[in-house]
C-alpha cells in the first residue's frame, strides 16, 4: 500500500511515528537516513530527529552505520530492530490449526501446526488454540508479544469478533471468539476471515502493484480453495470487508439453480460444485472445478472491474498449474465475449498454504506501521 504523507502536528505524533517505522521496515538491514525519512514522509528534519530519537529510546530502532553522501558529511542510517516486538498469527481451519510467531518485519521466527476438529465445540477448540499459543511462546522464550491475530472461516463479524454460521459448523453461530480467546490468553486478540487475512498479507507485500494505474490504487481478488471456498477483496489498495464483514462470501454465489445442496442450505453454490468436482479425484474433476472457479472469478471481474485474480488454498497449491490455466481460460473467454479489452492476469498467490496464518500475524502488525485496515462500506 502506498505511504501516506506525514504532517507536522503534535496531534499526529503516533501517525507520523508509524510512517517512519514503516519506512524503516521496508528499508530492511541496509537502513535509511534521517534525511531520506524526511524526504519520503514530508516531515521536517527536526520532526524526524525527534521521532527517531524516541524510537531508539523505545528500543525499536538502532543505528546501522554510515552511508557516503554526495555532499557534506556521511549520513548515519537507521534500521528497524525487528526483534523488539512480535505478533502471533493463528489460523483455525476446519481440520487443522496453524500458528506462527512473526517479528516486526513480518518474518516468521517460529511455527507450529496440529490437527483440529472445528466441530468438537468451543471448549475443545479454545483449549487447543491456547495450548499451541503457550507452547509456541514457551519454546521461543521471553518475546514481547503485541497480540494474536486469528484467521477463521467465515462468515463472521470482524468488528465484534463474533462468528456466524460457519459452513458445516452451525454450532459456532454467535460465539464471541475474540473475547473468549483474549480471556484465555491474556493478550489482545483480533479476529477476521482467513481469506481477508491472506488478502491483507498480499496487499502489504505489494502483490497488486503494477496492475492498476497508480501506486496504492490496485484492486484484486484472492480466491481460496481448500476445505471451503472464499475470497478476500482488496479494492483501491485497501482490504474491503463490507458493512457487516459479509464481502468475500464468494463460495455461496448460486450458479446452478437445481444444483446440489450446499452446506449453507442453498443449491448450486460454487463451493458445493467445486468441492464435489475435486472429491472425484480425477483429472476431469479437477478441470471441472477449475472451470467452475473460473466462472465465479469472471463474475467478480465483471462486477468489480478488478485488476488481478490470485489463487490460493491447499487444493490450488496441490494442482497449481491446472487451476491457474483453467481459471485464466474462462476469465479470458468472458473478456473476449464482453469486449472489455484484454483479460486481467490470473496467477497463483505467493506464500502457499501459510498465507492465511502469516496474514493473521499481519492483522496485529499492520496498524503499528500505519497500515490500518478500515472497516470500509
C-alpha positions in Angstrom: 0.0 0.0 0.0 1.3 3.5 -0.7 2.8 5.5 2.1 0.8 8.4 3.4 2.4 11.9 3.6 3.1 12.9 7.1 2.0 16.1 8.9 4.0 18.3 11.3 1.3 18.4 14.0 1.7 17.2 17.5 -1.7 15.6 17.3 -0.4 13.3 14.7 2.7 12.1 16.6 1.6 8.5 16.6 0.6 8.6 12.9 4.0 10.2 11.9 5.9 7.6 14.0 4.1 4.8 12.2 5.1 6.3 8.8 8.8 6.4 10.0 8.5 2.9 11.3 7.1 1.6 8.1 10.0 3.1 6.1 12.5 1.6 8.5 10.7 -1.7 8.0 10.8 -1.6 4.2 14.5 -0.4 4.2 15.5 -3.7 5.8 19.0 -4.3 7.1 20.6 -1.6 4.9 18.7 1.0 6.8 17.6 4.6 5.8 19.0 8.0 6.8 17.1 10.7 8.6 17.3 12.9 5.6 15.7 10.2 3.4 13.0 9.7 6.0 12.2 13.5 5.9 12.1 13.4 2.1 9.8 10.3 1.9 7.4 11.4 4.6 7.3 15.2 4.0 8.2 15.8 7.7 10.7 18.3 8.7 14.2 17.1 9.6 13.6 18.3 13.2 10.4 16.2 13.4 12.2 13.1 12.1 15.0 13.6 14.5 12.6 13.7 17.5 10.7 10.6 16.2 13.8 8.6 15.6 15.2 9.5 19.0 12.0 8.3 20.6 12.1 5.1 18.6 15.7 4.4 19.6 14.8 5.1 23.2 12.0 2.6 23.0 14.3 0.0 21.5 12.6 -0.1 18.1 15.3 1.4 16.0 19.1 1.3 16.0 22.0 3.0 14.1 23.2 0.8 11.2 26.4 2.6 10.2 27.1 5.4 7.8 26.4 6.0 4.1 28.6 8.1 1.8 27.0 11.4 0.9 27.1 13.2 -2.4 28.0 16.3 -0.4 28.8 17.0 3.2 29.5 14.5 5.9 28.4 10.9 5.6 24.8 10.2 6.7 24.0 8.0 9.6 21.5 5.3 8.7 18.9 3.7 11.0 17.2 0.3 10.8 14.3 -1.3 12.5 15.1 -3.6 15.4 12.8 -6.3 14.2 13.1 -8.4 17.3 11.8 -5.7 19.6 8.2 -6.9 19.2 6.3 -9.9 17.9 2.8 -10.9 16.8 1.2 -14.3 16.9 -0.8 -15.5 13.9 -3.3 -18.2 14.4 -5.3 -20.0 11.6 -8.2 -22.1 12.8 -9.2 -24.1 9.7 -11.9 -26.8 9.7 -9.4 -29.7 10.2 -6.1 -28.2 11.3 -4.6 -25.4 13.3 -1.5 -23.4 12.2 0.3 -20.8 14.3 3.3 -18.6 13.7 5.3 -16.0 15.6 6.4 -13.1 13.5 8.8 -10.3 14.3 8.1 -6.6 13.5 9.4 -7.1 9.9 6.8 -9.8 9.4 9.4 -12.5 9.2 8.3 -15.8 10.8 10.6 -16.8 13.6 8.7 -19.9 14.9 5.8 -22.0 13.6 3.6 -24.9 14.7 0.7 -26.9 13.3 -1.7 -29.5 14.7 -4.8 -31.4 13.7 -8.1 -29.7 14.7 -11.7 -30.6 14.6 -13.7 -27.3 14.3 -16.8 -29.3 15.1 -15.5 -30.5 18.5 -17.1 -27.5 20.2 -15.8 -24.2 21.5 -14.2 -25.5 24.7 -12.1 -28.1 22.9 -11.1 -25.7 20.1 -10.2 -22.8 22.5 -8.2 -25.3 24.7 -6.2 -26.5 21.7 -5.6 -23.0 20.4 -4.4 -21.7 23.9 -2.2 -24.8 24.3 -0.5 -24.2 20.9 0.0 -20.4 21.6 1.5 -21.2 25.0 3.8 -23.9 23.5 4.9 -21.5 20.8 5.8 -18.7 23.2 7.4 -21.0 25.7 9.6 -22.5 23.0 10.7 -19.1 21.8 11.0 -17.7 25.3 10.5 -14.2 26.6 9.4 -12.4 23.5 7.4 -9.2 23.6 4.0 -10.1 22.1 1.8 -7.3 20.8 -1.3 -9.5 20.3 -2.8 -12.5 18.5 -4.4 -12.3 15.1 -6.9 -15.1 14.4 -8.0 -16.2 11.0 -11.1 -18.4 10.7 -13.5 -19.5 8.0 -16.4 -17.0 7.6 -19.0 -15.7 7.8 -18.3 -13.6 10.9 -18.4 -10.1 12.4 -14.9 -8.7 12.3 -15.8 -5.6 14.5 -17.2 -7.7 17.3 -15.0 -10.7 16.9 -18.1 -12.9 16.7 -18.5 -16.0 14.5 -21.7 -16.6 12.4 -22.8 -19.8 10.8 -19.5 -21.2 9.6 -20.5 -23.5 6.7 -20.9 -27.0 8.1 -20.5 -25.9 11.7 -23.7 -24.0 12.7 -22.9 -24.5 16.4 -20.5 -21.6 16.2 -23.2 -19.1 15.3 -23.0 -16.2 17.7 -19.8 -17.3 19.5 -17.7 -14.4 20.8 -14.3 -15.9 19.7 -12.3 -12.8 20.2 -13.3 -12.1 23.7 -13.2 -15.8 24.8 -9.7 -16.3 23.4 -8.4 -13.0 24.8 -9.6 -14.0 28.2 -7.8 -17.3 28.0 -4.5 -15.9 26.6 -4.4 -12.6 28.5 -3.4 -10.9 25.2 -5.2 -8.6 22.7 -6.9 -10.6 20.0 -8.2 -9.6 16.5 -10.4 -11.9 14.5 -11.1 -11.9 10.8 -11.9 -14.3 7.9 -9.0 -16.4 6.7 -9.4 -15.1 3.2 -9.2 -11.5 4.5 -6.1 -12.3 6.4 -4.5 -13.7 3.3 -5.6 -10.7 1.1 -4.1 -8.4 3.7 -0.8 -10.1 3.6 -0.8 -9.9 -0.2 -1.6 -6.2 -0.2 1.1 -5.4 2.3 3.6 -7.3 0.1 2.5 -5.2 -2.9 1.0 -8.1 -4.9 -1.4 -5.7 -6.6 1.3 -3.2 -7.6 1.8 -2.7 -11.3 -1.7 -3.8 -12.2 -3.6 -0.5 -11.6 -2.9 3.0 -12.8 -1.3 4.3 -9.6 0.6 3.2 -6.6 -1.8 2.2 -3.8 -4.8 2.1 -6.2 -4.7 -1.6 -7.1 -7.7 -3.9 -6.8 -7.6 -7.7 -6.8 -9.5 -10.8 -5.6 -7.8 -13.6 -3.7 -9.7 -16.8 -4.2 -9.0 -19.5 -1.6 -10.0 -23.2 -2.3 -9.3 -25.6 0.5 -11.7 -27.2 2.9 -14.1 -24.5 1.6 -14.1 -21.7 -0.9 -14.0 -17.9 -0.2 -12.5 -14.7 -1.3 -10.5 -11.8 0.1 -11.0 -8.4 -1.7 -8.6 -5.6 -2.0 -10.2 -2.5 -3.6 -8.3 0.7 -4.4 -5.4 -0.6 -2.2 -7.5 -1.3 0.9 -8.9 -4.5 2.3 -12.7 -4.5 1.7 -14.9 -6.3 4.3 -18.3 -4.6 3.7 -20.5 -3.1 6.4 -21.0 -6.5 8.1 -17.9 -8.4 7.1 -20.0 -10.0 4.5 -17.9 -9.2 1.5 -16.0 -12.1 0.0 -18.5 -14.9 0.7 -17.6 -15.9 -2.8 -18.3 -19.6 -2.5 -22.0 -19.2 -1.9 -23.0 -17.4 -5.1 -25.5 -19.7 -6.8 -24.7 -20.5 -10.4 -26.9 -23.7 -10.8 -30.4 -23.3 -9.6 -31.1 -27.0 -9.5 -27.6 -28.0 -8.4 -26.5 -30.0 -5.3 -27.4 -28.8 -1.8 -24.6 -26.8 -0.2 -23.7 -26.8 3.4 -25.1 -23.2 3.6 -28.6 -24.6 2.7 -28.7 -23.2 -0.9 -28.5 -25.2 -4.1 -25.8 -24.9 -6.8 -23.3 -22.8 -4.9 -19.8 -22.5 -6.4 -18.3 -24.1 -3.3 -20.5 -27.1 -3.4 -19.8 -27.6 -7.1 -16.1 -27.1 -6.8 -15.7 -29.4 -3.8 -17.7 -32.1 -5.4 -15.6 -32.0 -8.5 -12.4 -32.1 -6.6 -13.7 -35.0 -4.5 -14.0 -37.1 -7.6 -10.2 -37.5 -7.5 -9.9 -37.4 -11.3 -8.2 -35.1 -13.7 -11.5 -34.4 -15.3 -12.9 -33.5 -11.9 -10.1 -31.0 -11.3 -10.7 -29.5 -14.7 -14.3 -29.1 -13.9 -13.5 -27.5 -10.5 -11.2 -25.0 -12.3 -13.9 -24.2 -14.8 -16.5 -23.6 -12.1 -14.0 -21.5 -10.2 -13.2 -19.6 -13.4 -16.9 -18.7 -13.9 -17.1 -17.3 -10.4 -13.9 -15.4 -10.9 -15.2 -14.0 -14.2 -18.3 -12.8 -12.3 -16.2 -10.9 -9.9 -14.1 -9.3 -12.7 -17.3 -8.1 -14.4 -18.9 -6.9 -11.2 -15.9 -5.1 -9.6 -13.6 -4.3 -12.6 -10.6 -5.6 -10.6 -7.0 -5.8 -11.8 -6.0 -9.3 -11.0 -7.2 -12.7 -9.6 -4.9 -14.5 -7.3 -5.5 -18.2 -6.4 -4.6 -20.0 -3.2 -5.5 -22.7 -0.7 -4.3 -26.2 -0.3 -6.3 -27.6 -3.2 -5.0 -25.0 -5.6 -1.4 -25.5 -4.2 -1.7 -29.2 -5.0 -2.7 -28.6 -8.6 -1.4 -25.1 -9.2 -0.8 -25.2 -13.0 -4.1 -26.8 -13.7 -6.1 -24.3 -11.7 -4.3 -21.2 -12.9 -4.6 -22.4 -16.5 -8.3 -23.4 -16.2 -9.4 -20.2 -14.4 -7.4 -18.0 -16.7 -9.0 -19.7 -19.7 -12.6 -18.9 -18.5 -11.7 -15.3 -17.5 -10.1 -14.6 -20.9 -13.1 -16.2 -22.8 -15.5 -14.0 -20.8 -13.4 -10.9 -21.6 -13.5 -11.6 -25.3 -17.2 -12.1 -25.3 -17.9 -8.9 -23.3 -15.5 -6.9 -25.4 -13.9 -5.2 -22.5 -10.3 -5.3 -23.6 -7.6 -7.8 -22.7 -8.2 -10.3 -19.9 -6.8 -9.5 -16.5 -4.0 -11.7 -15.1 -4.7 -14.8 -13.2 -1.8 -16.3 -11.1 -1.1 -18.3 -8.0 -0.7 -16.3 -4.9 2.7 -16.5 -3.3 3.0 -17.9 0.2 1.4 -21.3 -0.4 -0.7 -22.7 2.5 0.9 -20.5 5.1 -0.5 -17.3 3.6 -3.6 -17.1 5.9 -1.7 -17.7 9.1 1.0 -15.2 8.2 -1.7 -12.7 7.3 -3.2 -13.3 10.7 0.0 -12.0 12.3 -0.1 -9.0 9.9 -3.5 -8.2 11.4 -1.6 -7.2 14.6 1.4 -5.7 12.9 -0.2 -3.6 10.2 -1.6 -0.9 12.5 1.9 -0.5 14.1 3.2 0.7 10.7 0.2 2.9 9.8 -1.4 0.2 7.6 -4.9 0.4 9.1 -7.4 -2.0 7.5 -10.5 0.1 7.9 -14.0 -1.4 8.1 -15.0 0.0 4.7 -18.5 0.1 3.4 
